[in-house]
Amino acid sequence: MLQGLDKVTARVLTIEAPIGEVVTFGALEIIARTCDKRPPEETPESAAFLDIWEVRQGEPATSLFRGWMFASSPALSAMEHPVYDVWVLDCRNSASNASSTPPDADASSSTGKTP
């Protein structure tokens, strides 16, 4: 989950960015490459590795940002742009991805044996 700000219109938008899919915010195209969320027993933190491009009609896409953004410290690794701000809110579905693996697959991968 990302949040975007259009500084010209003051529009704030929550952006759902599935891993590996291109999402659009204004003239920006954003791809979340990976997202990492700490377990509940640790200090809360979500971080996402993002690729962000600006796409203008009739021009090649311009890379604006590539790197990690942290929910707890948006200014630490911020995208610099005169019109748009984008920052990480949270990582979702981390628990459901981990629990979607069948129990037999976990057992065989940890022992190195196939069932």
Secondary structure, 3 states (H helix, E strand, C coil): CEEEEECCCCEEEEECCCECCEEEECCEEEEEEEEEECCCCCCCCEEEEEEEEECCCCCCCEEEEEEEEECCCCCCCCCCCCCEEEEECCCCCHHHHHHCCCHHHHHHHHHCCCC
